Amino acid sequence: MCEAEKRWLEVKSKEWEAEGIKKGIEQGIEQGIEQGSEKKELEMYQKMMDKGFGIKAIASIFSVSEESIEKLLMKA
C-alpha cells in the first residue's frame, strides 16, 4: 500500500469512527427519552390504580390498550 493510500485510510478511519460515536450517542439519547417516558407512564398508572381506578378506566382515559397498561405494570 502506498503512502497516499495509508493517509487516506487513516483519515477515513477517523471519519468512520466519529460517525459511529455520533450514531451511538443519538441512540443512547433516544433510549433514555423512551425509558423516561415509560417510567412516567408507569408512575401515573400506578398512582391511578392506588386511587381505585381500574385498568379498563385508565385505558379509556388515556386511549391506550388494556394490554399495554398490563405489560407496563408487570415490568414494575
N, CA, C, O and CB atoms as a CASP TS submission, in Angstrom:
PFRMAT TS
TARGET T0000
AUTHOR 0000-0000-0000
METHOD Language model
MODEL 1
PARENT N/A
ATOM      1  N   MET     1       0.859  -1.171   0.000  1.00  0.00           N
ATOM      2  CA  MET     1       0.000   0.000   0.000  1.00  0.00           C
ATOM      3  C   MET     1       0.906   1.234   0.000  1.00  0.00           C
ATOM      4  O   MET     1       1.858   1.322   0.775  1.00  0.00           O
ATOM      5  CB  MET     1      -0.978  -0.002   1.236  1.00  0.00           C
ATOM      6  N   CYS     2       0.592   2.177  -0.879  1.00  0.00           N
ATOM      7  CA  CYS     2       1.428   3.375  -0.952  1.00  0.00           C
ATOM      8  C   CYS     2       1.088   4.338   0.188  1.00  0.00           C
ATOM      9  O   CYS     2       0.079   4.182   0.875  1.00  0.00           O
ATOM     10  CB  CYS     2       1.250   4.076  -2.317  1.00  0.00           C
ATOM     11  N   GLU     3       1.935   5.310   0.365  1.00  0.00           N
ATOM     12  CA  GLU     3       1.790   6.274   1.467  1.00  0.00           C
ATOM     13  C   GLU     3       0.477   7.059   1.374  1.00  0.00           C
ATOM     14  O   GLU     3      -0.174   7.312   2.388  1.00  0.00           O
ATOM     15  CB  GLU     3       2.973   7.249   1.472  1.00  0.00           C
ATOM     16  N   ALA     4       0.097   7.438   0.157  1.00  0.00           N
ATOM     17  CA  ALA     4      -1.148   8.205  -0.030  1.00  0.00           C
ATOM     18  C   ALA     4      -2.355   7.371   0.387  1.00  0.00           C
ATOM     19  O   ALA     4      -3.285   7.888   1.007  1.00  0.00           O
ATOM     20  CB  ALA     4      -1.297   8.658  -1.506  1.00  0.00           C
ATOM     21  N   GLU     5      -2.345   6.100   0.054  1.00  0.00           N
ATOM     22  CA  GLU     5      -3.451   5.211   0.441  1.00  0.00           C
ATOM     23  C   GLU     5      -3.526   5.067   1.961  1.00  0.00           C
ATOM     24  O   GLU     5      -4.612   5.050   2.541  1.00  0.00           O
ATOM     25  CB  GLU     5      -3.284   3.821  -0.216  1.00  0.00           C
ATOM     26  N   LYS     6      -2.367   4.963   2.591  1.00  0.00           N
ATOM     27  CA  LYS     6      -2.329   4.852   4.049  1.00  0.00           C
ATOM     28  C   LYS     6      -2.926   6.085   4.710  1.00  0.00           C
ATOM     29  O   LYS     6      -3.719   5.975   5.646  1.00  0.00           O
ATOM     30  CB  LYS     6      -0.893   4.644   4.532  1.00  0.00           C
ATOM     31  N   ARG     7      -2.541   7.266   4.217  1.00  0.00           N
ATOM     32  CA  ARG     7      -3.070   8.516   4.787  1.00  0.00           C
ATOM     33  C   ARG     7      -4.573   8.618   4.563  1.00  0.00           C
ATOM     34  O   ARG     7      -5.324   9.008   5.458  1.00  0.00           O
ATOM     35  CB  ARG     7      -2.361   9.739   4.170  1.00  0.00           C
ATOM     36  N   TRP     8      -5.003   8.258   3.341  1.00  0.00           N
ATOM     37  CA  TRP     8      -6.432   8.298   3.039  1.00  0.00           C
ATOM     38  C   TRP     8      -7.194   7.370   3.976  1.00  0.00           C
ATOM     39  O   TRP     8      -8.245   7.745   4.497  1.00  0.00           O
ATOM     40  CB  TRP     8      -6.690   7.908   1.571  1.00  0.00           C
ATOM     41  N   LEU     9      -6.680   6.173   4.193  1.00  0.00           N
ATOM     42  CA  LEU     9      -7.325   5.197   5.069  1.00  0.00           C
ATOM     43  C   LEU     9      -7.363   5.692   6.516  1.00  0.00           C
ATOM     44  O   LEU     9      -8.354   5.486   7.216  1.00  0.00           O
ATOM     45  CB  LEU     9      -6.594   3.851   4.991  1.00  0.00           C
ATOM     46  N   GLU    10      -6.302   6.334   6.959  1.00  0.00           N
ATOM     47  CA  GLU    10      -6.284   6.894   8.317  1.00  0.00           C
ATOM     48  C   GLU    10      -7.351   7.968   8.482  1.00  0.00           C
ATOM     49  O   GLU    10      -8.060   7.998   9.488  1.00  0.00           O
ATOM     50  CB  GLU    10      -4.902   7.477   8.641  1.00  0.00           C
ATOM     51  N   VAL    11      -7.463   8.850   7.491  1.00  0.00           N
ATOM     52  CA  VAL    11      -8.461   9.923   7.537  1.00  0.00           C
ATOM     53  C   VAL    11      -9.865   9.316   7.537  1.00  0.00           C
ATOM     54  O   VAL    11     -10.710   9.699   8.346  1.00  0.00           O
ATOM     55  CB  VAL    11      -8.285  10.898   6.331  1.00  0.00           C
ATOM     56  N   LYS    12     -10.107   8.386   6.644  1.00  0.00           N
ATOM     57  CA  LYS    12     -11.425   7.749   6.554  1.00  0.00           C
ATOM     58  C   LYS    12     -11.752   6.989   7.835  1.00  0.00           C
ATOM     59  O   LYS    12     -12.892   7.020   8.300  1.00  0.00           O
ATOM     60  CB  LYS    12     -11.481   6.797   5.347  1.00  0.00           C
ATOM     61  N   SER    13     -10.772   6.315   8.401  1.00  0.00           N
ATOM     62  CA  SER    13     -10.999   5.578   9.645  1.00  0.00           C
ATOM     63  C   SER    13     -11.463   6.512  10.759  1.00  0.00           C
ATOM     64  O   SER    13     -12.366   6.177  11.526  1.00  0.00           O
ATOM     65  CB  SER    13      -9.722   4.843  10.072  1.00  0.00           C
ATOM     66  N   LYS    14     -10.844   7.672  10.839  1.00  0.00           N
ATOM     67  CA  LYS    14     -11.241   8.649  11.856  1.00  0.00           C
ATOM     68  C   LYS    14     -12.647   9.174  11.591  1.00  0.00           C
ATOM     69  O   LYS    14     -13.428   9.372  12.523  1.00  0.00           O
ATOM     70  CB  LYS    14     -10.244   9.814  11.899  1.00  0.00           C
ATOM     71  N   GLU    15     -12.968   9.398  10.320  1.00  0.00           N
ATOM     72  CA  GLU    15     -14.318   9.857   9.970  1.00  0.00           C
ATOM     73  C   GLU    15     -15.352   8.795  10.335  1.00  0.00           C
ATOM     74  O   GLU    15     -16.399   9.110  10.900  1.00  0.00           O
ATOM     75  CB  GLU    15     -14.406  10.195   8.463  1.00  0.00           C
ATOM     76  N   TRP    16     -15.059   7.546  10.012  1.00  0.00           N
ATOM     77  CA  TRP    16     -15.991   6.449  10.307  1.00  0.00           C
ATOM     78  C   TRP    16     -16.173   6.282  11.810  1.00  0.00           C
ATOM     79  O   TRP    16     -17.279   6.033  12.290  1.00  0.00           O
ATOM     80  CB  TRP    16     -15.489   5.131   9.687  1.00  0.00           C
ATOM     81  N   GLU    17     -15.084   6.422  12.539  1.00  0.00           N
ATOM     82  CA  GLU    17     -15.155   6.312  13.996  1.00  0.00           C
ATOM     83  C   GLU    17     -16.027   7.429  14.576  1.00  0.00           C
ATOM     84  O   GLU    17     -16.864   7.187  15.445  1.00  0.00           O
ATOM     85  CB  GLU    17     -13.740   6.361  14.613  1.00  0.00           C
ATOM     86  N   ALA    18     -15.820   8.650  14.086  1.00  0.00           N
ATOM     87  CA  ALA    18     -16.615   9.792  14.557  1.00  0.00           C
ATOM     88  C   ALA    18     -18.094   9.586  14.237  1.00  0.00           C
ATOM     89  O   ALA    18     -18.963   9.894  15.052  1.00  0.00           O
ATOM     90  CB  ALA    18     -16.111  11.106  13.920  1.00  0.00           C
ATOM     91  N   GLU    19     -18.368   9.066  13.054  1.00  0.00           N
ATOM     92  CA  GLU    19     -19.751   8.795  12.648  1.00  0.00           C
ATOM     93  C   GLU    19     -20.378   7.738  13.568  1.00  0.00           C
ATOM     94  O   GLU    19     -21.532   7.869  13.975  1.00  0.00           O
ATOM     95  CB  GLU    19     -19.801   8.324  11.166  1.00  0.00           C
ATOM     96  N   GLY    20     -19.621   6.709  13.885  1.00  0.00           N
ATOM     97  CA  GLY    20     -20.115   5.658  14.777  1.00  0.00           C
ATOM     98  C   GLY    20     -20.405   6.191  16.178  1.00  0.00           C
ATOM     99  O   GLY    20     -21.414   5.839  16.788  1.00  0.00           O
ATOM    100  N   ILE    21     -19.524   7.031  16.673  1.00  0.00           N
ATOM    101  CA  ILE    21     -19.724   7.631  18.000  1.00  0.00           C
ATOM    102  C   ILE    21     -20.974   8.503  17.990  1.00  0.00           C
ATOM    103  O   ILE    21     -21.780   8.456  18.920  1.00  0.00           O
ATOM    104  CB  ILE    21     -18.485   8.469  18.424  1.00  0.00           C
ATOM    105  N   LYS    22     -21.132   9.296  16.937  1.00  0.00           N
ATOM    106  CA  LYS    22     -22.309  10.177  16.818  1.00  0.00           C
ATOM    107  C   LYS    22     -23.600   9.358  16.814  1.00  0.00           C
ATOM    108  O   LYS    22     -24.556   9.702  17.509  1.00  0.00           O
ATOM    109  CB  LYS    22     -22.221  11.033  15.529  1.00  0.00           C
ATOM    110  N   LYS    23     -23.629   8.280  16.034  1.00  0.00           N
ATOM    111  CA  LYS    23     -24.817   7.425  15.980  1.00  0.00           C
ATOM    112  C   LYS    23     -25.082   6.773  17.336  1.00  0.00           C
ATOM    113  O   LYS    23     -26.234   6.658  17.754  1.00  0.00           O
ATOM    114  CB  LYS    23     -24.653   6.346  14.897  1.00  0.00           C
ATOM    115  N   GLY    24     -24.041   6.353  18.012  1.00  0.00           N
ATOM    116  CA  GLY    24     -24.187   5.741  19.330  1.00  0.00           C
ATOM    117  C   GLY    24     -24.783   6.711  20.343  1.00  0.00           C
ATOM    118  O   GLY    24     -25.647   6.339  21.138  1.00  0.00           O
ATOM    119  N   ILE    25     -24.321   7.940  20.310  1.00  0.00           N
ATOM    120  CA  ILE    25     -24.841   8.971  21.221  1.00  0.00           C
ATOM    121  C   ILE    25     -26.320   9.226  20.923  1.00  0.00           C
ATOM    122  O   ILE    25     -27.136   9.310  21.842  1.00  0.00           O
ATOM    123  CB  ILE    25     -24.023  10.293  21.088  1.00  0.00           C
ATOM    124  N   GLU    26     -26.661   9.347  19.643  1.00  0.00           N
ATOM    125  CA  GLU    26     -28.055   9.585  19.259  1.00  0.00           C
ATOM    126  C   GLU    26     -28.956   8.449  19.734  1.00  0.00           C
ATOM    127  O   GLU    26     -30.048   8.693  20.248  1.00  0.00           O
ATOM    128  CB  GLU    26     -28.171   9.747  17.737  1.00  0.00           C
ATOM    129  N   GLN    27     -28.502   7.209  19.564  1.00  0.00           N
ATOM    130  CA  GLN    27     -29.291   6.057  20.012  1.00  0.00           C
ATOM    131  C   GLN    27     -29.442   6.059  21.528  1.00  0.00           C
ATOM    132  O   GLN    27     -30.509   5.735  22.048  1.00  0.00           O
ATOM    133  CB  GLN    27     -28.640   4.744  19.550  1.00  0.00           C
ATOM    134  N   GLY    28     -28.393   6.419  22.226  1.00  0.00           N
ATOM    135  CA  GLY    28     -28.448   6.478  23.684  1.00  0.00           C
ATOM    136  C   GLY    28     -29.441   7.523  24.166  1.00  0.00           C
ATOM    137  O   GLY    28     -30.182   7.293  25.121  1.00  0.00           O
ATOM    138  N   ILE    29     -29.453   8.659  23.508  1.00  0.00           N
ATOM    139  CA  ILE    29     -30.396   9.720  23.866  1.00  0.00           C
ATOM    140  C   ILE    29     -31.826   9.246  23.627  1.00  0.00           C
ATOM    141  O   ILE    29     -32.696   9.440  24.476  1.00  0.00           O
ATOM    142  CB  ILE    29     -30.108  11.009  23.052  1.00  0.00           C
ATOM    143  N   GLU    30     -32.070   8.626  22.476  1.00  0.00           N
ATOM    144  CA  GLU    30     -33.412   8.119  22.168  1.00  0.00           C
ATOM    145  C   GLU    30     -33.867   7.098  23.209  1.00  0.00           C
ATOM    146  O   GLU    30     -35.006   7.144  23.673  1.00  0.00           O
ATOM    147  CB  GLU    30     -33.438   7.487  20.767  1.00  0.00           C
ATOM    148  N   GLN    31     -32.979   6.182  23.571  1.00  0.00           N
ATOM    149  CA  GLN    31     -33.329   5.166  24.571  1.00  0.00           C
ATOM    150  C   GLN    31     -33.628   5.815  25.915  1.00  0.00           C
ATOM    151  O   GLN    31     -34.564   5.409  26.603  1.00  0.00           O
ATOM    152  CB  GLN    31     -32.193   4.138  24.721  1.00  0.00           C
ATOM    153  N   GLY    32     -32.852   6.805  26.291  1.00  0.00           N
ATOM    154  CA  GLY    32     -33.081   7.493  27.556  1.00  0.00           C
ATOM    155  C   GLY    32     -34.427   8.194  27.590  1.00  0.00           C
ATOM    156  O   GLY    32     -35.130   8.157  28.600  1.00  0.00           O
ATOM    157  N   ILE    33     -34.780   8.826  26.494  1.00  0.00           N
ATOM    158  CA  ILE    33     -36.074   9.503  26.408  1.00  0.00           C
ATOM    159  C   ILE    33     -37.202   8.483  26.509  1.00  0.00           C
ATOM    160  O   ILE    33     -38.175   8.698  27.233  1.00  0.00           O
ATOM    161  CB  ILE    33     -36.188  10.307  25.089  1.00  0.00           C
ATOM    162  N   GLU    34     -37.075   7.373  25.786  1.00  0.00           N
ATOM    163  CA  GLU    34     -38.105   6.330  25.829  1.00  0.00           C
ATOM    164  C   GLU    34     -38.249   5.754  27.236  1.00  0.00           C
ATOM    165  O   GLU    34     -39.365   5.560  27.718  1.00  0.00           O
ATOM    166  CB  GLU    34     -37.772   5.209  24.835  1.00  0.00           C
ATOM    167  N   GLN    35     -37.133   5.485  27.886  1.00  0.00           N
ATOM    168  CA  GLN    35     -37.184   4.924  29.232  1.00  0.00           C
ATOM    169  C   GLN    35     -37.802   5.909  30.217  1.00  0.00           C
ATOM    170  O   GLN    35     -38.571   5.513  31.093  1.00  0.00           O
ATOM    171  CB  GLN    35     -35.785   4.529  29.695  1.00  0.00           C
ATOM    172  N   GLY    36     -37.471   7.180  30.078  1.00  0.00           N
ATOM    173  CA  GLY    36     -38.030   8.197  30.960  1.00  0.00           C
ATOM    174  C   GLY    36     -39.529   8.337  30.771  1.00  0.00           C
ATOM    175  O   GLY    36     -40.278   8.486  31.736  1.00  0.00           O
ATOM    176  N   SER    37     -39.954   8.288  29.528  1.00  0.00           N
ATOM    177  CA  SER    37     -41.377   8.386  29.214  1.00  0.00           C
ATOM    178  C   SER    37     -42.125   7.178  29.767  1.00  0.00           C
ATOM    179  O   SER    37     -43.203   7.316  30.344  1.00  0.00           O
ATOM    180  CB  SER    37     -41.591   8.499  27.694  1.00  0.00           C
ATOM    181  N   GLU    38     -41.548   6.000  29.588  1.00  0.00           N
ATOM    182  CA  GLU    38     -42.167   4.781  30.096  1.00  0.00           C
ATOM    183  C   GLU    38     -42.264   4.818  31.622  1.00  0.00           C
ATOM    184  O   GLU    38     -43.273   4.412  32.198  1.00  0.00           O
ATOM    185  CB  GLU    38     -41.372   3.546  29.642  1.00  0.00           C
ATOM    186  N   LYS    39     -41.220   5.301  32.261  1.00  0.00           N
ATOM    187  CA  LYS    39     -41.223   5.379  33.723  1.00  0.00           C
ATOM    188  C   LYS    39     -42.326   6.324  34.208  1.00  0.00           C
ATOM    189  O   LYS    39     -43.020   6.035  35.183  1.00  0.00           O
ATOM    190  CB  LYS    39     -39.845   5.850  34.244  1.00  0.00           C
ATOM    191  N   LYS    40     -42.477   7.448  33.520  1.00  0.00           N
ATOM    192  CA  LYS    40     -43.505   8.426  33.895  1.00  0.00           C
ATOM    193  C   LYS    40     -44.901   7.823  33.720  1.00  0.00           C
ATOM    194  O   LYS    40     -45.769   8.002  34.574  1.00  0.00           O
ATOM    195  CB  LYS    40     -43.366   9.717  33.046  1.00  0.00           C
ATOM    196  N   GLU    41     -45.111   7.116  32.621  1.00  0.00           N
ATOM    197  CA  GLU    41     -46.401   6.453  32.403  1.00  0.00           C
ATOM    198  C   GLU    41     -46.673   5.445  33.509  1.00  0.00           C
ATOM    199  O   GLU    41     -47.776   5.391  34.052  1.00  0.00           O
ATOM    200  CB  GLU    41     -46.431   5.755  31.028  1.00  0.00           C
ATOM    201  N   LEU    42     -45.678   4.658  33.836  1.00  0.00           N
ATOM    202  CA  LEU    42     -45.826   3.648  34.881  1.00  0.00           C
ATOM    203  C   LEU    42     -46.220   4.292  36.206  1.00  0.00           C
ATOM    204  O   LEU    42     -47.129   3.818  36.887  1.00  0.00           O
ATOM    205  CB  LEU    42     -44.525   2.851  35.045  1.00  0.00           C
ATOM    206  N   GLU    43     -45.543   5.358  36.564  1.00  0.00           N
ATOM    207  CA  GLU    43     -45.859   6.056  37.819  1.00  0.00           C
ATOM    208  C   GLU    43     -47.295   6.559  37.810  1.00  0.00           C
ATOM    209  O   GLU    43     -48.011   6.453  38.805  1.00  0.00           O
ATOM    210  CB  GLU    43     -44.890   7.233  38.047  1.00  0.00           C
ATOM    211  N   MET    44     -47.704   7.108  36.673  1.00  0.00           N
ATOM    212  CA  MET    44     -49.046   7.660  36.557  1.00  0.00           C
ATOM    213  C   MET    44     -50.093   6.540  36.679  1.00  0.00           C
ATOM    214  O   MET    44     -51.079   6.685  37.401  1.00  0.00           O
ATOM    215  CB  MET    44     -49.205   8.413  35.211  1.00  0.00           C
ATOM    216  N   TYR    45     -49.874   5.434  35.975  1.00  0.00           N
ATOM    217  CA  TYR    45     -50.817   4.313  36.040  1.00  0.00           C
ATOM    218  C   TYR    45     -50.880   3.732  37.452  1.00  0.00           C
ATOM    219  O   TYR    45     -51.958   3.402  37.946  1.00  0.00           O
ATOM    220  CB  TYR    45     -50.418   3.217  35.035  1.00  0.00           C
ATOM    221  N   GLN    46     -49.721   3.609  38.097  1.00  0.00           N
ATOM    222  CA  GLN    46     -49.702   3.059  39.451  1.00  0.00           C
ATOM    223  C   GLN    46     -50.457   3.969  40.423  1.00  0.00           C
ATOM    224  O   GLN    46     -51.194   3.484  41.281  1.00  0.00           O
ATOM    225  CB  GLN    46     -48.252   2.862  39.926  1.00  0.00           C
ATOM    226  N   LYS    47     -50.277   5.272  40.291  1.00  0.00           N
ATOM    227  CA  LYS    47     -50.995   6.208  41.160  1.00  0.00           C
ATOM    228  C   LYS    47     -52.497   6.082  40.955  1.00  0.00           C
ATOM    229  O   LYS    47     -53.266   6.092  41.917  1.00  0.00           O
ATOM    230  CB  LYS    47     -50.543   7.655  40.892  1.00  0.00           C
ATOM    231  N   MET    48     -52.910   5.964  39.705  1.00  0.00           N
ATOM    232  CA  MET    48     -54.332   5.827  39.421  1.00  0.00           C
ATOM    233  C   MET    48     -54.882   4.523  39.976  1.00  0.00           C
ATOM    234  O   MET    48     -55.996   4.487  40.500  1.00  0.00           O
ATOM    235  CB  MET    48     -54.581   5.903  37.922  1.00  0.00           C
ATOM    236  N   MET    49     -54.105   3.454  39.864  1.00  0.00           N
ATOM    237  CA  MET    49     -54.524   2.156  40.428  1.00  0.00           C
ATOM    238  C   MET    49     -54.652   2.288  41.943  1.00  0.00           C
ATOM    239  O   MET    49     -55.605   1.775  42.531  1.00  0.00           O
ATOM    240  CB  MET    49     -53.504   1.020  40.058  1.00  0.00           C
ATOM    241  N   ASP    50     -53.704   2.970  42.577  1.00  0.00           N
ATOM    242  CA  ASP    50     -53.750   3.178  44.029  1.00  0.00           C
ATOM    243  C   ASP    50     -54.983   3.986  44.436  1.00  0.00           C
ATOM    244  O   ASP    50     -55.500   3.820  45.541  1.00  0.00           O
ATOM    245  CB  ASP    50     -52.475   3.891  44.505  1.00  0.00           C
ATOM    246  N   LYS    51     -55.449   4.857  43.546  1.00  0.00           N
ATOM    247  CA  LYS    51     -56.617   5.701  43.842  1.00  0.00           C
ATOM    248  C   LYS    51     -57.930   4.977  43.532  1.00  0.00           C
ATOM    249  O   LYS    51     -59.011   5.536  43.717  1.00  0.00           O
ATOM    250  CB  LYS    51     -56.544   7.009  43.040  1.00  0.00           C
ATOM    251  N   GLY    52     -57.829   3.735  43.060  1.00  0.00           N
ATOM    252  CA  GLY    52     -59.026   2.940  42.829  1.00  0.00           C
ATOM    253  C   GLY    52     -59.477   2.825  41.382  1.00  0.00           C
ATOM    254  O   GLY    52     -60.506   2.207  41.110  1.00  0.00           O
ATOM    255  N   PHE    53     -58.731   3.405  40.447  1.00  0.00           N
ATOM    256  CA  PHE    53     -59.087   3.260  39.036  1.00  0.00           C
ATOM    257  C   PHE    53     -58.722   1.860  38.562  1.00  0.00           C
ATOM    258  O   PHE    53     -57.690   1.314  38.952  1.00  0.00           O
ATOM    259  CB  PHE    53     -58.374   4.333  38.170  1.00  0.00           C
ATOM    260  N   GLY    54     -59.556   1.294  37.737  1.00  0.00           N
ATOM    261  CA  GLY    54     -59.254   0.001  37.137  1.00  0.00           C
ATOM    262  C   GLY    54     -58.500   0.182  35.834  1.00  0.00           C
ATOM    263  O   GLY    54     -58.441   1.280  35.281  1.00  0.00           O
ATOM    264  N   ILE    55     -57.927  -0.904  35.355  1.00  0.00           N
ATOM    265  CA  ILE    55     -57.152  -0.862  34.115  1.00  0.00           C
ATOM    266  C   ILE    55     -58.030  -0.417  32.951  1.00  0.00           C
ATOM    267  O   ILE    55     -57.594   0.347  32.090  1.00  0.00           O
ATOM    268  CB  ILE    55     -56.529  -2.239  33.818  1.00  0.00           C
ATOM    269  N   LYS    56     -59.258  -0.895  32.931  1.00  0.00           N
ATOM    270  CA  LYS    56     -60.178  -0.532  31.851  1.00  0.00           C
ATOM    271  C   LYS    56     -60.414   0.986  31.837  1.00  0.00           C
ATOM    272  O   LYS    56     -60.397   1.605  30.773  1.00  0.00           O
ATOM    273  CB  LYS    56     -61.524  -1.287  32.009  1.00  0.00           C
ATOM    274  N   ALA    57     -60.630   1.575  32.998  1.00  0.00           N
ATOM    275  CA  ALA    57     -60.862   3.022  33.089  1.00  0.00           C
ATOM    276  C   ALA    57     -59.612   3.800  32.673  1.00  0.00           C
ATOM    277  O   ALA    57     -59.713   4.791  31.951  1.00  0.00           O
ATOM    278  CB  ALA    57     -61.277   3.413  34.525  1.00  0.00           C
ATOM    279  N   ILE    58     -58.452   3.363  33.118  1.00  0.00           N
ATOM    280  CA  ILE    58     -57.194   4.044  32.770  1.00  0.00           C
ATOM    281  C   ILE    58     -56.975   3.976  31.254  1.00  0.00           C
ATOM    282  O   ILE    58     -56.584   4.962  30.629  1.00  0.00           O
ATOM    283  CB  ILE    58     -55.984   3.401  33.527  1.00  0.00           C
ATOM    284  N   ALA    59     -57.230   2.806  30.680  1.00  0.00           N
ATOM    285  CA  ALA    59     -57.067   2.639  29.231  1.00  0.00           C
ATOM    286  C   ALA    59     -57.997   3.585  28.479  1.00  0.00           C
ATOM    287  O   ALA    59     -57.611   4.176  27.471  1.00  0.00           O
ATOM    288  CB  ALA    59     -57.343   1.175  28.816  1.00  0.00           C
ATOM    289  N   SER    60     -59.201   3.721  28.966  1.00  0.00           N
ATOM    290  CA  SER    60     -60.171   4.609  28.328  1.00  0.00           C
ATOM    291  C   SER    60     -59.748   6.078  28.445  1.00  0.00           C
ATOM    292  O   SER    60     -59.849   6.834  27.479  1.00  0.00           O
ATOM    293  CB  SER    60     -61.557   4.410  28.952  1.00  0.00           C
ATOM    294  N   ILE    61     -59.284   6.467  29.603  1.00  0.00           N
ATOM    295  CA  ILE    61     -58.868   7.857  29.826  1.00  0.00           C
ATOM    296  C   ILE    61     -57.705   8.243  28.919  1.00  0.00           C
ATOM    297  O   ILE    61     -57.702   9.331  28.342  1.00  0.00           O
ATOM    298  CB  ILE    61     -58.474   8.066  31.291  1.00  0.00           C
ATOM    299  N   PHE    62     -56.730   7.368  28.791  1.00  0.00           N
ATOM    300  CA  PHE    62     -55.514   7.694  28.033  1.00  0.00           C
ATOM    301  C   PHE    62     -55.515   7.163  26.596  1.00  0.00           C
ATOM    302  O   PHE    62     -54.536   7.319  25.866  1.00  0.00           O
ATOM    303  CB  PHE    62     -54.315   7.147  28.755  1.00  0.00           C
ATOM    304  N   SER    63     -56.621   6.536  26.203  1.00  0.00           N
ATOM    305  CA  SER    63     -56.755   5.990  24.841  1.00  0.00           C
ATOM    306  C   SER    63     -55.614   5.042  24.488  1.00  0.00           C
ATOM    307  O   SER    63     -55.006   5.137  23.421  1.00  0.00           O
ATOM    308  CB  SER    63     -56.808   7.124  23.821  1.00  0.00           C
ATOM    309  N   VAL    64     -55.343   4.126  25.415  1.00  0.00           N
ATOM    310  CA  VAL    64     -54.341   3.081  25.179  1.00  0.00           C
ATOM    311  C   VAL    64     -55.009   1.733  25.435  1.00  0.00           C
ATOM    312  O   VAL    64     -56.089   1.666  26.022  1.00  0.00           O
ATOM    313  CB  VAL    64     -53.068   3.274  26.100  1.00  0.00           C
ATOM    314  N   SER    65     -54.370   0.685  25.000  1.00  0.00           N
ATOM    315  CA  SER    65     -54.953  -0.636  25.202  1.00  0.00           C
ATOM    316  C   SER    65     -54.736  -1.109  26.643  1.00  0.00           C
ATOM    317  O   SER    65     -53.760  -0.742  27.298  1.00  0.00           O
ATOM    318  CB  SER    65     -54.348  -1.645  24.211  1.00  0.00           C
ATOM    319  N   GLU    66     -55.656  -1.918  27.105  1.00  0.00           N
ATOM    320  CA  GLU    66     -55.517  -2.500  28.438  1.00  0.00           C
ATOM    321  C   GLU    66     -54.257  -3.356  28.506  1.00  0.00           C
ATOM    322  O   GLU    66     -53.576  -3.404  29.530  1.00  0.00           O
ATOM    323  CB  GLU    66     -56.761  -3.342  28.799  1.00  0.00           C
ATOM    324  N   GLU    67     -53.961  -4.030  27.395  1.00  0.00           N
ATOM    325  CA  GLU    67     -52.781  -4.898  27.345  1.00  0.00           C
ATOM    326  C   GLU    67     -51.492  -4.109  27.551  1.00  0.00           C
ATOM    327  O   GLU    67     -50.578  -4.571  28.235  1.00  0.00           O
ATOM    328  CB  GLU    67     -52.726  -5.638  26.011  1.00  0.00           C
ATOM    329  N   SER    68     -51.420  -2.915  26.957  1.00  0.00           N
ATOM    330  CA  SER    68     -50.190  -2.123  27.102  1.00  0.00           C
ATOM    331  C   SER    68     -50.013  -1.673  28.553  1.00  0.00           C
ATOM    332  O   SER    68     -48.891  -1.625  29.059  1.00  0.00           O
ATOM    333  CB  SER    68     -50.218  -0.891  26.158  1.00  0.00           C
ATOM    334  N   ILE    69     -51.106  -1.349  29.211  1.00  0.00           N
ATOM    335  CA  ILE    69     -51.028  -0.960  30.625  1.00  0.00           C
ATOM    336  C   ILE    69     -50.615  -2.159  31.467  1.00  0.00           C
ATOM    337  O   ILE    69     -49.755  -2.040  32.340  1.00  0.00           O
ATOM    338  CB  ILE    69     -52.385  -0.393  31.121  1.00  0.00           C
ATOM    339  N   GLU    70     -51.219  -3.308  31.211  1.00  0.00           N
ATOM    340  CA  GLU    70     -50.874  -4.518  31.963  1.00  0.00           C
ATOM    341  C   GLU    70     -49.406  -4.879  31.785  1.00  0.00           C
ATOM    342  O   GLU    70     -48.732  -5.242  32.749  1.00  0.00           O
ATOM    343  CB  GLU    70     -51.754  -5.690  31.524  1.00  0.00           C
ATOM    344  N   LYS    71     -48.908  -4.781  30.549  1.00  0.00           N
ATOM    345  CA  LYS    71     -47.491  -5.081  30.286  1.00  0.00           C
ATOM    346  C   LYS    71     -46.588  -4.158  31.085  1.00  0.00           C
ATOM    347  O   LYS    71     -45.624  -4.598  31.712  1.00  0.00           O
ATOM    348  CB  LYS    71     -47.175  -4.951  28.785  1.00  0.00           C
ATOM    349  N   LEU    72     -46.911  -2.885  31.056  1.00  0.00           N
ATOM    350  CA  LEU    72     -46.088  -1.891  31.770  1.00  0.00           C
ATOM    351  C   LEU    72     -46.134  -2.149  33.268  1.00  0.00           C
ATOM    352  O   LEU    72     -45.102  -2.080  33.935  1.00  0.00           O
ATOM    353  CB  LEU    72     -46.570  -0.449  31.462  1.00  0.00           C
ATOM    354  N   LEU    73     -47.295  -2.440  33.802  1.00  0.00           N
ATOM    355  CA  LEU    73     -47.417  -2.698  35.230  1.00  0.00           C
ATOM    356  C   LEU    73     -46.682  -3.969  35.644  1.00  0.00           C
ATOM    357  O   LEU    73     -46.176  -4.062  36.762  1.00  0.00           O
ATOM    358  CB  LEU    73     -48.879  -2.798  35.616  1.00  0.00           C
ATOM    359  N   MET    74     -46.624  -4.941  34.745  1.00  0.00           N
ATOM    360  CA  MET    74     -45.937  -6.198  35.053  1.00  0.00           C
ATOM    361  C   MET    74     -44.435  -6.026  35.058  1.00  0.00           C
ATOM    362  O   MET    74     -43.726  -6.785  35.720  1.00  0.00           O
ATOM    363  CB  MET    74     -46.324  -7.273  34.056  1.00  0.00           C
ATOM    364  N   LYS    75     -43.928  -5.021  34.316  1.00  0.00           N
ATOM    365  CA  LYS    75     -42.492  -4.752  34.296  1.00  0.00           C
ATOM    366  C   LYS    75     -42.000  -4.233  35.645  1.00  0.00           C
ATOM    367  O   LYS    75     -40.845  -4.425  36.025  1.00  0.00           O
ATOM    368  CB  LYS    75     -42.159  -3.746  33.199  1.00  0.00           C
ATOM    369  N   ALA    76     -42.909  -3.573  36.351  1.00  0.00           N
ATOM    370  CA  ALA    76     -42.515  -2.896  37.602  1.00  0.00           C
ATOM    371  C   ALA    76     -42.119  -3.840  38.680  1.00  0.00           C
ATOM    372  O   ALA    76     -41.767  -3.409  39.779  1.00  0.00           O
ATOM    373  CB  ALA    76     -43.619  -2.042  38.102  1.00  0.00           C
TER
END
